[in-house]
Amino acid sequence: MTAAVDIVGVGLSAFGRQPGVSGRQMAVSAIASALADAGIAWTDVDVAFGGSDSAGLADTLVSELGFTGIPFTNVRNGCATGGSALFSAVNAVRSGAASIGLAVGFDKHPRGAFDPMPADWGLPEGYGEAGLMVTTQFFGAKISRYMREHGITAGTLARVAEKSYRNGALNPNAWRREPMSAEAIASADMVNDPLTRYMFCSPGEGGAAVIVASADVADRLGGRAVRLRAITHRTRRFGSFEVFSPSVQGTGEPTSVTADAAAAAFAEAGLAPSDVDVAQLQDTESGAEIMHMAECGFCEHGEQEQWIANGDTEIGGRLPVNTDGGCIANGEPIGASGLRQVHEVVTQLRGEAGDRQVPNAPRVGFTHVYGAPGISACTVLSVDDRFAPITEDRP
């Protein structure tokens, strides 16, 4: 049995365009907030892991945080950077190598689409010359196939984005804080059919930090801890349909790294998707949220159409999804997104989400990130069961 690990502090910078504020400054701000939330000082942290895609090296943050000699490891793993940093911090505490660990992610991307280089992903230059490094093409192709296979309509894509902007309007840290109608979203400029411009997230700016601790340290610090029931990280298996490898191989359905990571997380937690009260799912565009609902086990493929029509993924629905507006409303600072998700679920489980608070005292939360070239990280969190045990009598 693995040692219990609790989340004792979370911190977030504002997300969105912040002229004159560096990605490093956003990271330091998020760390300071997390330390204050935990009620500890930087000198209390035993080990740290962190990363950014394009805003610098996380270990150099000690220049601002303090030269304590702490082992601080850089992590760079695409959209799973934050989740991978947290995975590492949790394992350091589980192993007994540390009592308190920090995970931080941050980024400051310029305007415009991401511009990955083929060679960095093990691809020939011709792949880029053909325009296939433009990730919006992959997202359009993947959701188009999924819609044909499972009867999802274009109106559902627009309704997912509409929910994201509506939730973002309730989040003081979000970038996009103006509600937008499904009609306006559906009629906007087409980027890659069937996805219009407002169905996508944008490369953005922001920082997020999470502090984890052993159960005895969490006891000493007080009763606001959230139990980390499970954390998993997976890479793709043969036959997956991914960014930069968009093909279906053989005659069967493509494998899913998201499904692998989510199933492993629920097995480790000893819980089922039906136990989850609030979820954060990767929504690089609105089609991704739809696909990930089924891949993470919350519904069957094709059921999303009715779920979304019924309002089941709204803040007051049976499975609130992306209550903070997700990537669509917050943007995608690659290093920070996975930890932003954890911040939101912790805030919800503590009952501190204000206008976007999920009703009926949610007790179990789930987070999921997915990215190129086929990686996924998931967590299952619960109100610390020493203070509020999970029972079969659910509200």
Disulfide bonds with the S-S distance in Angstrom:
none
